[in-house]
Amino acid sequence: MNAVVFSRYGSPDVLEFKEIAKPSPLEREVLVRIHATSLNEWDDGALRGEDVVNRLIFGLFAPKWNRQILGSDIAGVVEAVGHGVTRFKPGDAVYGDLSGRWGGFAEFVCAPESALATKPPGMTFEQAAAIPQAGLLAFQALRMMGPMRPGQSLLINGAGGGVGTFALQLLKPLGVVVSAVDSAAKLELLRELGATQVHDYAREDFTQGGQRYDFILDVKTLRSVLACTRALKPGGTYVTVGGSMARLFQALLLWPWIALVQRKKIRLLALKANEGLESLNELFEAGKLAPVVDRCFGLEETVAAFRFYGTGQHKGKVVITVVPES
Ligand SMILES: NC(=O)c1ccc[n+]([C@@H]2O[C@H](COP(=O)([O-])OP(=O)(O)OC[C@H]3O[C@@H](n4cnc5c(N)ncnc54)[C@H](OP(=O)(O)O)[C@@H]3O)[C@@H](O)[C@H]2O)c1
């Protein structure tokens, strides 16, 4: 089978498109013929060997032999199943997040059946590949904030990528007043998705504007966590899903002090892969949620897809089509 392999850390140029052996499923595994897969920040960080956590997972000096194919969000059709698999059979259309195991930038992958959900018939493979990781980061982060009342205010920092474009749609029915921060080119889309106020981060620092929010969802965590919590109302909650390791560490250190002195909450989300995917399925089928897919690339164009992702221009998700829909 064809796969996109990386055997050293670096820019997208280190990726090789090559033929490798097709995997066989173990007892509780499903062999999936991948139709589409999508890029996530984690793939980009792992490729570059950024930060100590990625080095610990993928290999200290070079990617380990069993971690050389990136790609965690996959959608495809079951080709074969191991003896112990009970939920799926060949021919079923499935999707899910294989983070922790990866292997999605390829024609086939073996996945534990627990990592897969049935793809609704009305969802394209490209849409399915765009949903799991970013959709569930948004879903789990909003759930972590607790109940929200209509009229409360929430700011999303870094709203124009995968997580933010899902979060905006999940917030729409709640009647929450949403402010969205991203680069200028993405602000019109953010308004269309339901943001009442939009802010260009290159021109305005939301922590300095004097506005206060009940909730802040931070997708990038590039600003000081202390400054971010100053932009919270008393009793407000700040949830970060990712960003600079130094800032995340700062958040960990500060949360007891902020809770005690300012009576505000800081929370760091650790993604539980695929938890809540059924809820996103239901929202999709009810027409209340649709992934924003910016561009689709072919598998052999994965280097170009990473380069495009690296420019930060993408709105919503970047998808790789492995088997074009007929
Ligand atoms: N918690 C976990 O367990 C877990 C697991 C997986 C991933 N993650 C994290 O989840 C996040 C993934 O988010 P995503 O898929 O939405 O990423 P994304 O698609 O790259 O979107 C991020 C957005 O932030 C914008 N941005 C860049 N710099 C900014 C700044 N200084 N201020 C405000 N916005 C800025 C980007 O726009 P421009 O590029 O145009 O500037 C982009 O639109 C990452 O932080 C990743 O590390 C967490």
The ligand as an SDF file (V2000), in Angstrom:
LIG
                    3D

 48 52  0  0  0  0  0  0  0  0999 V2000
   -5.6760   18.9780   24.9240 N   0  0  0  0  0  0  0  0  0  0  0  0
   -5.3730   17.9520   24.1690 C   0  0  0  0  0  0  0  0  0  0  0  0
   -5.3690   16.7970   24.6210 O   0  0  0  0  0  0  0  0  0  0  0  0
   -5.0610   18.1850   22.7170 C   0  0  0  0  0  0  0  0  0  0  0  0
   -5.0020   17.1510   21.7800 C   0  0  0  0  0  0  0  0  0  0  0  0
   -4.7570   17.4680   20.4600 C   0  0  0  0  0  0  0  0  0  0  0  0
   -4.5460   18.7960   20.0770 C   0  0  0  0  0  0  0  0  0  0  0  0
   -4.5860   19.7750   21.0180 N   0  0  0  0  0  0  0  0  0  0  0  0
   -4.4180   21.1970   20.6950 C   0  0  0  0  0  0  0  0  0  0  0  0
   -5.6240   21.6630   20.1310 O   0  0  0  0  0  0  0  0  0  0  0  0
   -5.3190   22.7810   19.2910 C   0  0  0  0  0  0  0  0  0  0  0  0
   -5.8420   22.5060   17.8880 C   0  0  0  0  0  0  0  0  0  0  0  0
   -6.5600   23.5680   17.4480 O   0  0  0  0  0  0  0  0  0  0  0  0
   -7.0800   23.7090   15.9560 P   0  0  0  0  0  0  0  0  0  0  0  0
   -7.2290   22.3640   15.3410 O   0  0  0  0  0  0  0  0  0  0  0  0
   -8.2280   24.6120   15.9520 O   0  0  0  0  0  0  0  0  0  0  0  0
   -5.8110   24.4310   15.2910 O   0  0  0  0  0  0  0  0  0  0  0  0
   -5.7720   25.2790   13.9850 P   0  0  0  0  0  0  0  0  0  0  0  0
   -6.7010   24.7000   12.9740 O   0  0  0  0  0  0  0  0  0  0  0  0
   -4.3380   25.4590   13.6400 O   0  0  0  0  0  0  0  0  0  0  0  0
   -6.4050   26.7000   14.4220 O   0  0  0  0  0  0  0  0  0  0  0  0
   -5.7620   27.6020   15.2570 C   0  0  0  0  0  0  0  0  0  0  0  0
   -6.1980   29.0080   14.8900 C   0  0  0  0  0  0  0  0  0  0  0  0
   -5.5500   29.9210   15.7720 O   0  0  0  0  0  0  0  0  0  0  0  0
   -5.1650   31.0680   15.0150 C   0  0  0  0  0  0  0  0  0  0  0  0
   -4.0710   31.7750   15.6730 N   0  0  0  0  0  0  0  0  0  0  0  0
   -2.7270   31.6890   15.4710 C   0  0  0  0  0  0  0  0  0  0  0  0
   -2.0710   32.5220   16.2850 N   0  0  0  0  0  0  0  0  0  0  0  0
   -3.0150   33.1540   17.0270 C   0  0  0  0  0  0  0  0  0  0  0  0
   -2.9570   34.1550   18.0430 C   0  0  0  0  0  0  0  0  0  0  0  0
   -1.7960   34.6600   18.4770 N   0  0  0  0  0  0  0  0  0  0  0  0
   -4.1150   34.5760   18.5860 N   0  0  0  0  0  0  0  0  0  0  0  0
   -5.3010   34.0790   18.1730 C   0  0  0  0  0  0  0  0  0  0  0  0
   -5.4200   33.1490   17.1850 N   0  0  0  0  0  0  0  0  0  0  0  0
   -4.2920   32.6870   16.6460 C   0  0  0  0  0  0  0  0  0  0  0  0
   -4.7760   30.4810   13.6770 C   0  0  0  0  0  0  0  0  0  0  0  0
   -4.8530   31.5000   12.6830 O   0  0  0  0  0  0  0  0  0  0  0  0
   -3.5900   32.0260   11.8330 P   0  0  0  0  0  0  0  0  0  0  0  0
   -2.7280   30.8520   11.5920 O   0  0  0  0  0  0  0  0  0  0  0  0
   -4.2050   32.6510   10.6070 O   0  0  0  0  0  0  0  0  0  0  0  0
   -2.8760   33.0070   12.6560 O   0  0  0  0  0  0  0  0  0  0  0  0
   -5.8210   29.4030   13.4760 C   0  0  0  0  0  0  0  0  0  0  0  0
   -6.9540   29.9180   12.7970 O   0  0  0  0  0  0  0  0  0  0  0  0
   -3.8380   22.9560   19.2940 C   0  0  0  0  0  0  0  0  0  0  0  0
   -3.4720   23.9400   20.2220 O   0  0  0  0  0  0  0  0  0  0  0  0
   -3.3310   21.5800   19.7390 C   0  0  0  0  0  0  0  0  0  0  0  0
   -2.0930   21.6460   20.3500 O   0  0  0  0  0  0  0  0  0  0  0  0
   -4.8510   19.4910   22.3190 C   0  0  0  0  0  0  0  0  0  0  0  0
  1  2  1  0
  2  3  2  0
  2  4  1  0
  4  5  1  0
  4 48  2  0
  5  6  2  0
  6  7  1  0
  7  8  2  0
  8  9  1  0
  8 48  1  0
  9 10  1  0
  9 46  1  0
 10 11  1  0
 11 12  1  0
 11 44  1  0
 12 13  1  0
 13 14  1  0
 14 15  2  0
 14 16  1  0
 14 17  1  0
 17 18  1  0
 18 19  2  0
 18 20  1  0
 18 21  1  0
 21 22  1  0
 22 23  1  0
 23 24  1  0
 23 42  1  0
 24 25  1  0
 25 26  1  0
 25 36  1  0
 26 27  1  0
 26 35  1  0
 27 28  2  0
 28 29  1  0
 29 30  1  0
 29 35  2  0
 30 31  1  0
 30 32  2  0
 32 33  1  0
 33 34  2  0
 34 35  1  0
 36 37  1  0
 36 42  1  0
 37 38  1  0
 38 39  2  0
 38 40  1  0
 38 41  1  0
 42 43  1  0
 44 45  1  0
 44 46  1  0
 46 47  1  0
M  CHG  2   8   1  16  -1
M  END
$$$$
